[in-house]
């Protein structure tokens, strides 16, 4: 191995090590920056099919049971806070 190939190897190794260090530094700084930010405000978290339902509106609930002899109606009232 002559001096030129050793120098070329050392230059390419140094460039690779420097690029790796710069990449790690950038990724870690952006990760720490995103951790230190406050969380974004919550948007409307309702299910898309529940957006048209008003407060106090009754919904039909179906619960299959093996003994469905009784005629009890289960209704759910929506109360949003």
Buried (B, 14 or more C-beta within 10 A) or exposed (E): EEEEEEEEEEEEEEEEEEEEEEEEEEEEEEEEEEEEEEEEEEEEEEEEEEEEBEEEEEEEEEEEEEEEEEEEEEEEEEEEE
